Amino acid sequence: MQLVSRLALHLRRQWLTIVLGAIAAALAVDFAVGPLGLRDLMALRARRTQLEATHRQLLSANAALKFKLERLRTDDHYLERRIREQLGYVRPDELVYRFATDPSAADR
């Protein structure tokens, strides 16, 4: 009995410490695995890295498109070459040779 009464006395003295320790342990578990916790923070950081890489790729593609647009506006030779490649235009004095081995040329 003496052990039980000593334990009860000890618990009465340390109840605040035990309660605060339990709350701290619950908060630590929630921080680690709960919503908006450490796991979500790591997932958000990975997503941010992925989005930053996509952003850099899009900026590069945008710069390339701006360069092509500027060349189409200012460079007549480039414009003519693009028209010939994409639309298949030829000058009146030119001959067009089509080869059967190229399936994309046969479709034009």
Jmol script that loads the backbone (N, CA, C; Angstrom):
load data "model"
ATOM      1  N   MET A   1       0.800  -1.194   0.000  1.00  0.00           N
ATOM      2  CA  MET A   1       0.000   0.000   0.000  1.00  0.00           C
ATOM      3  C   MET A   1       0.844   1.260   0.000  1.00  0.00           C
ATOM      4  N   GLN A   2       1.961   1.155   0.665  1.00  0.00           N
ATOM      5  CA  GLN A   2       2.807   2.329   0.770  1.00  0.00           C
ATOM      6  C   GLN A   2       3.308   2.754  -0.613  1.00  0.00           C
ATOM      7  N   LEU A   3       3.564   1.793  -1.482  1.00  0.00           N
ATOM      8  CA  LEU A   3       4.017   2.089  -2.846  1.00  0.00           C
ATOM      9  C   LEU A   3       2.931   2.813  -3.626  1.00  0.00           C
ATOM     10  N   VAL A   4       1.697   2.375  -3.467  1.00  0.00           N
ATOM     11  CA  VAL A   4       0.580   2.990  -4.172  1.00  0.00           C
ATOM     12  C   VAL A   4       0.376   4.414  -3.677  1.00  0.00           C
ATOM     13  N   SER A   5       0.476   4.640  -2.381  1.00  0.00           N
ATOM     14  CA  SER A   5       0.274   5.995  -1.861  1.00  0.00           C
ATOM     15  C   SER A   5       1.410   6.917  -2.280  1.00  0.00           C
ATOM     16  N   ARG A   6       2.631   6.377  -2.343  1.00  0.00           N
ATOM     17  CA  ARG A   6       3.748   7.200  -2.820  1.00  0.00           C
ATOM     18  C   ARG A   6       3.570   7.551  -4.296  1.00  0.00           C
ATOM     19  N   LEU A   7       3.096   6.606  -5.073  1.00  0.00           N
ATOM     20  CA  LEU A   7       2.845   6.846  -6.489  1.00  0.00           C
ATOM     21  C   LEU A   7       1.743   7.885  -6.666  1.00  0.00           C
ATOM     22  N   ALA A   8       0.701   7.790  -5.874  1.00  0.00           N
ATOM     23  CA  ALA A   8      -0.392   8.761  -5.943  1.00  0.00           C
ATOM     24  C   ALA A   8       0.109  10.149  -5.553  1.00  0.00           C
ATOM     25  N   LEU A   9       0.921  10.237  -4.533  1.00  0.00           N
ATOM     26  CA  LEU A   9       1.483  11.516  -4.112  1.00  0.00           C
ATOM     27  C   LEU A   9       2.377  12.091  -5.200  1.00  0.00           C
ATOM     28  N   HIS A  10       3.171  11.248  -5.817  1.00  0.00           N
ATOM     29  CA  HIS A  10       4.058  11.688  -6.897  1.00  0.00           C
ATOM     30  C   HIS A  10       3.250  12.187  -8.104  1.00  0.00           C
ATOM     31  N   LEU A  11       2.161  11.462  -8.416  1.00  0.00           N
ATOM     32  CA  LEU A  11       1.310  11.873  -9.537  1.00  0.00           C
ATOM     33  C   LEU A  11       0.619  13.204  -9.256  1.00  0.00           C
ATOM     34  N   ARG A  12       0.187  13.414  -7.987  1.00  0.00           N
ATOM     35  CA  ARG A  12      -0.439  14.697  -7.651  1.00  0.00           C
ATOM     36  C   ARG A  12       0.546  15.849  -7.792  1.00  0.00           C
ATOM     37  N   ARG A  13       1.795  15.615  -7.499  1.00  0.00           N
ATOM     38  CA  ARG A  13       2.805  16.664  -7.607  1.00  0.00           C
ATOM     39  C   ARG A  13       3.205  16.911  -9.073  1.00  0.00           C
ATOM     40  N   GLN A  14       3.228  15.863  -9.859  1.00  0.00           N
ATOM     41  CA  GLN A  14       3.738  15.959 -11.231  1.00  0.00           C
ATOM     42  C   GLN A  14       2.632  15.942 -12.283  1.00  0.00           C
ATOM     43  N   TRP A  15       1.377  16.139 -11.911  1.00  0.00           N
ATOM     44  CA  TRP A  15       0.279  16.038 -12.875  1.00  0.00           C
ATOM     45  C   TRP A  15       0.415  17.053 -13.992  1.00  0.00           C
ATOM     46  N   LEU A  16       0.840  18.258 -13.683  1.00  0.00           N
ATOM     47  CA  LEU A  16       0.980  19.289 -14.725  1.00  0.00           C
ATOM     48  C   LEU A  16       2.077  18.893 -15.722  1.00  0.00           C
ATOM     49  N   THR A  17       3.165  18.370 -15.227  1.00  0.00           N
ATOM     50  CA  THR A  17       4.252  17.933 -16.099  1.00  0.00           C
ATOM     51  C   THR A  17       3.801  16.790 -17.002  1.00  0.00           C
ATOM     52  N   ILE A  18       3.047  15.854 -16.466  1.00  0.00           N
ATOM     53  CA  ILE A  18       2.564  14.718 -17.247  1.00  0.00           C
ATOM     54  C   ILE A  18       1.579  15.182 -18.322  1.00  0.00           C
ATOM     55  N   VAL A  19       0.672  16.076 -17.939  1.00  0.00           N
ATOM     56  CA  VAL A  19      -0.312  16.583 -18.896  1.00  0.00           C
ATOM     57  C   VAL A  19       0.386  17.372 -20.001  1.00  0.00           C
ATOM     58  N   LEU A  20       1.307  18.241 -19.637  1.00  0.00           N
ATOM     59  CA  LEU A  20       2.029  19.021 -20.650  1.00  0.00           C
ATOM     60  C   LEU A  20       2.894  18.130 -21.536  1.00  0.00           C
ATOM     61  N   GLY A  21       3.478  17.092 -20.962  1.00  0.00           N
ATOM     62  CA  GLY A  21       4.258  16.141 -21.764  1.00  0.00           C
ATOM     63  C   GLY A  21       3.382  15.401 -22.753  1.00  0.00           C
ATOM     64  N   ALA A  22       2.188  14.999 -22.314  1.00  0.00           N
ATOM     65  CA  ALA A  22       1.270  14.309 -23.219  1.00  0.00           C
ATOM     66  C   ALA A  22       0.814  15.233 -24.341  1.00  0.00           C
ATOM     67  N   ILE A  23       0.545  16.486 -24.007  1.00  0.00           N
ATOM     68  CA  ILE A  23       0.149  17.461 -25.043  1.00  0.00           C
ATOM     69  C   ILE A  23       1.290  17.689 -26.021  1.00  0.00           C
ATOM     70  N   ALA A  24       2.512  17.818 -25.516  1.00  0.00           N
ATOM     71  CA  ALA A  24       3.672  18.010 -26.392  1.00  0.00           C
ATOM     72  C   ALA A  24       3.878  16.794 -27.294  1.00  0.00           C
ATOM     73  N   ALA A  25       3.684  15.596 -26.765  1.00  0.00           N
ATOM     74  CA  ALA A  25       3.832  14.388 -27.578  1.00  0.00           C
ATOM     75  C   ALA A  25       2.758  14.337 -28.659  1.00  0.00           C
ATOM     76  N   ALA A  26       1.519  14.698 -28.309  1.00  0.00           N
ATOM     77  CA  ALA A  26       0.440  14.712 -29.299  1.00  0.00           C
ATOM     78  C   ALA A  26       0.710  15.739 -30.387  1.00  0.00           C
ATOM     79  N   LEU A  27       1.213  16.910 -30.010  1.00  0.00           N
ATOM     80  CA  LEU A  27       1.544  17.946 -30.993  1.00  0.00           C
ATOM     81  C   LEU A  27       2.700  17.506 -31.893  1.00  0.00           C
ATOM     82  N   ALA A  28       3.665  16.808 -31.343  1.00  0.00           N
ATOM     83  CA  ALA A  28       4.787  16.328 -32.147  1.00  0.00           C
ATOM     84  C   ALA A  28       4.320  15.297 -33.172  1.00  0.00           C
ATOM     85  N   VAL A  29       3.437  14.401 -32.762  1.00  0.00           N
ATOM     86  CA  VAL A  29       2.898  13.406 -33.694  1.00  0.00           C
ATOM     87  C   VAL A  29       2.080  14.099 -34.772  1.00  0.00           C
ATOM     88  N   ASP A  30       1.252  15.067 -34.374  1.00  0.00           N
ATOM     89  CA  ASP A  30       0.441  15.808 -35.347  1.00  0.00           C
ATOM     90  C   ASP A  30       1.329  16.586 -36.312  1.00  0.00           C
ATOM     91  N   PHE A  31       2.396  17.161 -35.810  1.00  0.00           N
ATOM     92  CA  PHE A  31       3.326  17.904 -36.671  1.00  0.00           C
ATOM     93  C   PHE A  31       3.982  16.994 -37.692  1.00  0.00           C
ATOM     94  N   ALA A  32       4.310  15.791 -37.277  1.00  0.00           N
ATOM     95  CA  ALA A  32       5.016  14.882 -38.176  1.00  0.00           C
ATOM     96  C   ALA A  32       4.114  14.270 -39.236  1.00  0.00           C
ATOM     97  N   VAL A  33       2.911  13.846 -38.867  1.00  0.00           N
ATOM     98  CA  VAL A  33       2.093  13.091 -39.814  1.00  0.00           C
ATOM     99  C   VAL A  33       0.736  13.722 -40.095  1.00  0.00           C
ATOM    100  N   GLY A  34       0.355  14.740 -39.380  1.00  0.00           N
ATOM    101  CA  GLY A  34      -0.966  15.325 -39.568  1.00  0.00           C
ATOM    102  C   GLY A  34      -1.041  16.212 -40.798  1.00  0.00           C
ATOM    103  N   PRO A  35      -2.262  16.659 -41.110  1.00  0.00           N
ATOM    104  CA  PRO A  35      -2.408  17.577 -42.241  1.00  0.00           C
ATOM    105  C   PRO A  35      -1.659  18.876 -41.950  1.00  0.00           C
ATOM    106  N   LEU A  36      -1.054  19.409 -42.980  1.00  0.00           N
ATOM    107  CA  LEU A  36      -0.209  20.608 -42.877  1.00  0.00           C
ATOM    108  C   LEU A  36       0.989  20.382 -41.964  1.00  0.00           C
ATOM    109  N   GLY A  37       1.434  19.152 -41.884  1.00  0.00           N
ATOM    110  CA  GLY A  37       2.573  18.816 -41.052  1.00  0.00           C
ATOM    111  C   GLY A  37       3.847  18.697 -41.866  1.00  0.00           C
ATOM    112  N   LEU A  38       4.811  18.023 -41.290  1.00  0.00           N
ATOM    113  CA  LEU A  38       6.127  17.876 -41.902  1.00  0.00           C
ATOM    114  C   LEU A  38       6.049  17.112 -43.222  1.00  0.00           C
ATOM    115  N   ARG A  39       5.216  16.088 -43.281  1.00  0.00           N
ATOM    116  CA  ARG A  39       5.078  15.298 -44.503  1.00  0.00           C
ATOM    117  C   ARG A  39       4.544  16.168 -45.644  1.00  0.00           C
ATOM    118  N   ASP A  40       3.534  16.969 -45.352  1.00  0.00           N
ATOM    119  CA  ASP A  40       2.985  17.862 -46.374  1.00  0.00           C
ATOM    120  C   ASP A  40       3.988  18.940 -46.778  1.00  0.00           C
ATOM    121  N   LEU A  41       4.764  19.412 -45.816  1.00  0.00           N
ATOM    122  CA  LEU A  41       5.787  20.409 -46.128  1.00  0.00           C
ATOM    123  C   LEU A  41       6.805  19.840 -47.110  1.00  0.00           C
ATOM    124  N   MET A  42       7.209  18.599 -46.903  1.00  0.00           N
ATOM    125  CA  MET A  42       8.172  17.982 -47.815  1.00  0.00           C
ATOM    126  C   MET A  42       7.558  17.773 -49.195  1.00  0.00           C
ATOM    127  N   ALA A  43       6.283  17.386 -49.237  1.00  0.00           N
ATOM    128  CA  ALA A  43       5.607  17.210 -50.527  1.00  0.00           C
ATOM    129  C   ALA A  43       5.479  18.546 -51.249  1.00  0.00           C
ATOM    130  N   LEU A  44       5.187  19.601 -50.519  1.00  0.00           N
ATOM    131  CA  LEU A  44       5.072  20.934 -51.130  1.00  0.00           C
ATOM    132  C   LEU A  44       6.418  21.419 -51.650  1.00  0.00           C
ATOM    133  N   ARG A  45       7.477  21.122 -50.945  1.00  0.00           N
ATOM    134  CA  ARG A  45       8.806  21.520 -51.426  1.00  0.00           C
ATOM    135  C   ARG A  45       9.164  20.792 -52.717  1.00  0.00           C
ATOM    136  N   ALA A  46       8.830  19.501 -52.793  1.00  0.00           N
ATOM    137  CA  ALA A  46       9.094  18.737 -54.017  1.00  0.00           C
ATOM    138  C   ALA A  46       8.268  19.301 -55.169  1.00  0.00           C
ATOM    139  N   ARG A  47       7.011  19.641 -54.908  1.00  0.00           N
ATOM    140  CA  ARG A  47       6.138  20.211 -55.938  1.00  0.00           C
ATOM    141  C   ARG A  47       6.667  21.573 -56.389  1.00  0.00           C
ATOM    142  N   ARG A  48       7.169  22.356 -55.440  1.00  0.00           N
ATOM    143  CA  ARG A  48       7.733  23.667 -55.779  1.00  0.00           C
ATOM    144  C   ARG A  48       8.939  23.508 -56.705  1.00  0.00           C
ATOM    145  N   THR A  49       9.804  22.548 -56.405  1.00  0.00           N
ATOM    146  CA  THR A  49      10.969  22.298 -57.251  1.00  0.00           C
ATOM    147  C   THR A  49      10.532  21.899 -58.659  1.00  0.00           C
ATOM    148  N   GLN A  50       9.508  21.054 -58.732  1.00  0.00           N
ATOM    149  CA  GLN A  50       8.992  20.635 -60.036  1.00  0.00           C
ATOM    150  C   GLN A  50       8.403  21.828 -60.794  1.00  0.00           C
ATOM    151  N   LEU A  51       7.652  22.663 -60.110  1.00  0.00           N
ATOM    152  CA  LEU A  51       7.046  23.826 -60.763  1.00  0.00           C
ATOM    153  C   LEU A  51       8.103  24.837 -61.211  1.00  0.00           C
ATOM    154  N   GLU A  52       9.159  24.995 -60.424  1.00  0.00           N
ATOM    155  CA  GLU A  52      10.233  25.903 -60.824  1.00  0.00           C
ATOM    156  C   GLU A  52      10.929  25.398 -62.084  1.00  0.00           C
ATOM    157  N   ALA A  53      11.136  24.081 -62.195  1.00  0.00           N
ATOM    158  CA  ALA A  53      11.747  23.510 -63.398  1.00  0.00           C
ATOM    159  C   ALA A  53      10.834  23.713 -64.602  1.00  0.00           C
ATOM    160  N   THR A  54       9.541  23.489 -64.421  1.00  0.00           N
ATOM    161  CA  THR A  54       8.584  23.720 -65.504  1.00  0.00           C
ATOM    162  C   THR A  54       8.570  25.183 -65.904  1.00  0.00           C
ATOM    163  N   HIS A  55       8.660  26.064 -64.919  1.00  0.00           N
ATOM    164  CA  HIS A  55       8.682  27.504 -65.193  1.00  0.00           C
ATOM    165  C   HIS A  55       9.892  27.884 -66.037  1.00  0.00           C
ATOM    166  N   ARG A  56      11.061  27.326 -65.684  1.00  0.00           N
ATOM    167  CA  ARG A  56      12.268  27.615 -66.468  1.00  0.00           C
ATOM    168  C   ARG A  56      12.121  27.106 -67.906  1.00  0.00           C
ATOM    169  N   GLN A  57      11.547  25.919 -68.070  1.00  0.00           N
ATOM    170  CA  GLN A  57      11.345  25.379 -69.418  1.00  0.00           C
ATOM    171  C   GLN A  57      10.388  26.259 -70.220  1.00  0.00           C
ATOM    172  N   LEU A  58       9.322  26.711 -69.582  1.00  0.00           N
ATOM    173  CA  LEU A  58       8.362  27.562 -70.281  1.00  0.00           C
ATOM    174  C   LEU A  58       8.966  28.920 -70.640  1.00  0.00           C
ATOM    175  N   LEU A  59       9.793  29.457 -69.762  1.00  0.00           N
ATOM    176  CA  LEU A  59      10.470  30.719 -70.080  1.00  0.00           C
ATOM    177  C   LEU A  59      11.392  30.549 -71.280  1.00  0.00           C
ATOM    178  N   SER A  60      12.094  29.423 -71.326  1.00  0.00           N
ATOM    179  CA  SER A  60      12.979  29.151 -72.451  1.00  0.00           C
ATOM    180  C   SER A  60      12.183  28.997 -73.744  1.00  0.00           C
ATOM    181  N   ALA A  61      11.094  28.246 -73.682  1.00  0.00           N
ATOM    182  CA  ALA A  61      10.251  28.066 -74.873  1.00  0.00           C
ATOM    183  C   ALA A  61       9.642  29.390 -75.308  1.00  0.00           C
ATOM    184  N   ASN A  62       9.254  30.210 -74.355  1.00  0.00           N
ATOM    185  CA  ASN A  62       8.681  31.521 -74.666  1.00  0.00           C
ATOM    186  C   ASN A  62       9.715  32.416 -75.344  1.00  0.00           C
ATOM    187  N   ALA A  63      10.947  32.377 -74.857  1.00  0.00           N
ATOM    188  CA  ALA A  63      12.005  33.177 -75.474  1.00  0.00           C
ATOM    189  C   ALA A  63      12.266  32.713 -76.908  1.00  0.00           C
ATOM    190  N   ALA A  64      12.258  31.387 -77.118  1.00  0.00           N
ATOM    191  CA  ALA A  64      12.469  30.859 -78.468  1.00  0.00           C
ATOM    192  C   ALA A  64      11.338  31.287 -79.401  1.00  0.00           C
ATOM    193  N   LEU A  65      10.120  31.263 -78.910  1.00  0.00           N
ATOM    194  CA  LEU A  65       8.985  31.685 -79.731  1.00  0.00           C
ATOM    195  C   LEU A  65       9.043  33.181 -80.045  1.00  0.00           C
ATOM    196  N   LYS A  66       9.463  33.981 -79.081  1.00  0.00           N
ATOM    197  CA  LYS A  66       9.619  35.420 -79.329  1.00  0.00           C
ATOM    198  C   LYS A  66      10.685  35.675 -80.389  1.00  0.00           C
ATOM    199  N   PHE A  67      11.776  34.882 -80.308  1.00  0.00           N
ATOM    200  CA  PHE A  67      12.839  35.024 -81.295  1.00  0.00           C
ATOM    201  C   PHE A  67      12.322  34.667 -82.689  1.00  0.00           C
ATOM    202  N   LYS A  68      11.570  33.552 -82.795  1.00  0.00           N
ATOM    203  CA  LYS A  68      11.014  33.154 -84.088  1.00  0.00           C
ATOM    204  C   LYS A  68      10.030  34.204 -84.608  1.00  0.00           C
ATOM    205  N   LEU A  69       9.217  34.745 -83.744  1.00  0.00           N
ATOM    206  CA  LEU A  69       8.256  35.766 -84.145  1.00  0.00           C
ATOM    207  C   LEU A  69       8.968  37.010 -84.662  1.00  0.00           C
ATOM    208  N   GLU A  70      10.015  37.402 -83.961  1.00  0.00           N
ATOM    209  CA  GLU A  70      10.772  38.573 -84.413  1.00  0.00           C
ATOM    210  C   GLU A  70      11.422  38.315 -85.766  1.00  0.00           C
ATOM    211  N   ARG A  71      11.940  37.097 -85.961  1.00  0.00           N
ATOM    212  CA  ARG A  71      12.529  36.765 -87.265  1.00  0.00           C
ATOM    213  C   ARG A  71      11.470  36.743 -88.358  1.00  0.00           C
ATOM    214  N   LEU A  72      10.277  36.239 -88.040  1.00  0.00           N
ATOM    215  CA  LEU A  72       9.203  36.245 -89.040  1.00  0.00           C
ATOM    216  C   LEU A  72       8.810  37.663 -89.421  1.00  0.00           C
ATOM    217  N   ARG A  73       8.888  38.586 -88.487  1.00  0.00           N
ATOM    218  CA  ARG A  73       8.533  39.984 -88.765  1.00  0.00           C
ATOM    219  C   ARG A  73       9.613  40.724 -89.546  1.00  0.00           C
ATOM    220  N   THR A  74      10.875  40.362 -89.333  1.00  0.00           N
ATOM    221  CA  THR A  74      11.952  41.178 -89.888  1.00  0.00           C
ATOM    222  C   THR A  74      12.778  40.493 -90.972  1.00  0.00           C
ATOM    223  N   ASP A  75      12.860  39.164 -90.974  1.00  0.00           N
ATOM    224  CA  ASP A  75      13.744  38.450 -91.895  1.00  0.00           C
ATOM    225  C   ASP A  75      12.918  37.804 -93.008  1.00  0.00           C
ATOM    226  N   ASP A  76      12.968  38.407 -94.188  1.00  0.00           N
ATOM    227  CA  ASP A  76      12.172  37.913 -95.315  1.00  0.00           C
ATOM    228  C   ASP A  76      12.627  36.541 -95.797  1.00  0.00           C
ATOM    229  N   HIS A  77      13.925  36.276 -95.764  1.00  0.00           N
ATOM    230  CA  HIS A  77      14.433  34.971 -96.197  1.00  0.00           C
ATOM    231  C   HIS A  77      13.955  33.862 -95.256  1.00  0.00           C
ATOM    232  N   TYR A  78      13.972  34.140 -93.977  1.00  0.00           N
ATOM    233  CA  TYR A  78      13.476  33.165 -92.997  1.00  0.00           C
ATOM    234  C   TYR A  78      11.983  32.924 -93.212  1.00  0.00           C
ATOM    235  N   LEU A  79      11.234  33.978 -93.440  1.00  0.00           N
ATOM    236  CA  LEU A  79       9.800  33.854 -93.683  1.00  0.00           C
ATOM    237  C   LEU A  79       9.528  33.014 -94.933  1.00  0.00           C
ATOM    238  N   GLU A  80      10.277  33.271 -95.982  1.00  0.00           N
ATOM    239  CA  GLU A  80      10.089  32.505 -97.224  1.00  0.00           C
ATOM    240  C   GLU A  80      10.414  31.031 -96.999  1.00  0.00           C
ATOM    241  N   ARG A  81      11.502  30.754 -96.298  1.00  0.00           N
ATOM    242  CA  ARG A  81      11.879  29.369 -96.039  1.00  0.00           C
ATOM    243  C   ARG A  81      10.804  28.656 -95.212  1.00  0.00           C
ATOM    244  N   ARG A  82      10.257  29.304 -94.206  1.00  0.00           N
ATOM    245  CA  ARG A  82       9.197  28.707 -93.385  1.00  0.00           C
ATOM    246  C   ARG A  82       7.931  28.450 -94.204  1.00  0.00           C
ATOM    247  N   ILE A  83       7.579  29.382 -95.087  1.00  0.00           N
ATOM    248  CA  ILE A  83       6.407  29.198 -95.940  1.00  0.00           C
ATOM    249  C   ILE A  83       6.617  28.004 -96.865  1.00  0.00           C
ATOM    250  N   ARG A  84       7.800  27.899 -97.424  1.00  0.00           N
ATOM    251  CA  ARG A  84       8.099  26.778 -98.326  1.00  0.00           C
ATOM    252  C   ARG A  84       8.061  25.445 -97.578  1.00  0.00           C
ATOM    253  N   GLU A  85       8.610  25.413 -96.376  1.00  0.00           N
ATOM    254  CA  GLU A  85       8.646  24.173 -95.608  1.00  0.00           C
ATOM    255  C   GLU A  85       7.252  23.743 -95.167  1.00  0.00           C
ATOM    256  N   GLN A  86       6.494  24.674 -94.647  1.00  0.00           N
ATOM    257  CA  GLN A  86       5.214  24.298 -94.055  1.00  0.00           C
ATOM    258  C   GLN A  86       4.081  24.209 -95.067  1.00  0.00           C
ATOM    259  N   LEU A  87       4.077  25.061 -96.065  1.00  0.00           N
ATOM    260  CA  LEU A  87       2.960  25.095 -97.001  1.00  0.00           C
ATOM    261  C   LEU A  87       3.287  24.483 -98.356  1.00  0.00           C
ATOM    262  N   GLY A  88       4.555  24.180 -98.590  1.00  0.00           N
ATOM    263  CA  GLY A  88       4.939  23.534 -99.838  1.00  0.00           C
ATOM    264  C   GLY A  88       4.908  24.454-101.043  1.00  0.00           C
ATOM    265  N   TYR A  89       5.056  25.750-100.834  1.00  0.00           N
ATOM    266  CA  TYR A  89       5.044  26.693-101.956  1.00  0.00           C
ATOM    267  C   TYR A  89       6.309  26.557-102.798  1.00  0.00           C
ATOM    268  N   VAL A  90       6.150  26.780-104.107  1.00  0.00           N
ATOM    269  CA  VAL A  90       7.287  26.777-105.029  1.00  0.00           C
ATOM    270  C   VAL A  90       7.162  27.992-105.939  1.00  0.00           C
ATOM    271  N   ARG A  91       8.274  28.402-106.459  1.00  0.00           N
ATOM    272  CA  ARG A  91       8.276  29.499-107.424  1.00  0.00           C
ATOM    273  C   ARG A  91       7.852  28.960-108.788  1.00  0.00           C
ATOM    274  N   PRO A  92       7.368  29.823-109.684  1.00  0.00           N
ATOM    275  CA  PRO A  92       6.927  29.338-110.995  1.00  0.00           C
ATOM    276  C   PRO A  92       8.035  28.666-111.809  1.00  0.00           C
ATOM    277  N   ASP A  93       9.300  29.047-111.613  1.00  0.00           N
ATOM    278  CA  ASP A  93      10.379  28.470-112.405  1.00  0.00           C
ATOM    279  C   ASP A  93      11.036  27.256-111.733  1.00  0.00           C
ATOM    280  N   GLU A  94      10.476  26.764-110.631  1.00  0.00           N
ATOM    281  CA  GLU A  94      11.064  25.635-109.913  1.00  0.00           C
ATOM    282  C   GLU A  94      10.317  24.339-110.228  1.00  0.00           C
ATOM    283  N   LEU A  95      11.061  23.233-110.138  1.00  0.00           N
ATOM    284  CA  LEU A  95      10.481  21.906-110.296  1.00  0.00           C
ATOM    285  C   LEU A  95      10.488  21.223-108.930  1.00  0.00           C
ATOM    286  N   VAL A  96       9.422  20.524-108.617  1.00  0.00           N
ATOM    287  CA  VAL A  96       9.322  19.820-107.338  1.00  0.00           C
ATOM    288  C   VAL A  96       9.437  18.334-107.609  1.00  0.00           C
ATOM    289  N   TYR A  97      10.377  17.688-106.948  1.00  0.00           N
ATOM    290  CA  TYR A  97      10.560  16.245-107.065  1.00  0.00           C
ATOM    291  C   TYR A  97      10.006  15.603-105.800  1.00  0.00           C
ATOM    292  N   ARG A  98       9.125  14.631-105.963  1.00  0.00           N
ATOM    293  CA  ARG A  98       8.574  13.902-104.827  1.00  0.00           C
ATOM    294  C   ARG A  98       9.008  12.452-104.942  1.00  0.00           C
ATOM    295  N   PHE A  99       9.525  11.948-103.858  1.00  0.00           N
ATOM    296  CA  PHE A  99      10.020  10.579-103.821  1.00  0.00           C
ATOM    297  C   PHE A  99       9.064   9.714-103.042  1.00  0.00           C
ATOM    298  N   ALA A 100       8.803   8.532-103.536  1.00  0.00           N
ATOM    299  CA  ALA A 100       7.838   7.635-102.913  1.00  0.00           C
ATOM    300  C   ALA A 100       8.325   7.053-101.597  1.00  0.00           C
ATOM    301  N   THR A 101       9.620   7.081-101.324  1.00  0.00           N
ATOM    302  CA  THR A 101      10.132   6.508-100.078  1.00  0.00           C
ATOM    303  C   THR A 101       9.818   7.367 -98.869  1.00  0.00           C
ATOM    304  N   ASP A 102       9.478   8.625 -99.081  1.00  0.00           N
ATOM    305  CA  ASP A 102       9.167   9.524 -97.965  1.00  0.00           C
ATOM    306  C   ASP A 102       7.653   9.588 -97.806  1.00  0.00           C
ATOM    307  N   PRO A 103       7.074   8.917 -96.791  1.00  0.00           N
ATOM    308  CA  PRO A 103       5.618   8.871 -96.651  1.00  0.00           C
ATOM    309  C   PRO A 103       5.008  10.245 -96.367  1.00  0.00           C
ATOM    310  N   SER A 104       5.736  11.111 -95.688  1.00  0.00           N
ATOM    311  CA  SER A 104       5.181  12.437 -95.400  1.00  0.00           C
ATOM    312  C   SER A 104       5.098  13.287 -96.649  1.00  0.00           C
ATOM    313  N   ALA A 105       6.008  13.094 -97.596  1.00  0.00           N
ATOM    314  CA  ALA A 105       5.972  13.858 -98.840  1.00  0.00           C
ATOM    315  C   ALA A 105       4.835  13.377 -99.741  1.00  0.00           C
ATOM    316  N   ALA A 106       4.501  12.118 -99.671  1.00  0.00           N
ATOM    317  CA  ALA A 106       3.417  11.585-100.501  1.00  0.00           C
ATOM    318  C   ALA A 106       2.072  12.102-100.049  1.00  0.00           C
ATOM    319  N   ASP A 107       1.950  12.465 -98.782  1.00  0.00           N
ATOM    320  CA  ASP A 107       0.684  12.969 -98.258  1.00  0.00           C
ATOM    321  C   ASP A 107       0.424  14.416 -98.641  1.00  0.00           C
ATOM    322  N   ARG A 108       1.446  15.143 -99.038  1.00  0.00           N
ATOM    323  CA  ARG A 108       1.295  16.580 -99.314  1.00  0.00           C
ATOM    324  C   ARG A 108       0.588  16.856-100.591  1.00  0.00           C
TER     325      ARG A 108
END
end "model"
wireframe off; spacefill off
backbone 0.3
color backbone group
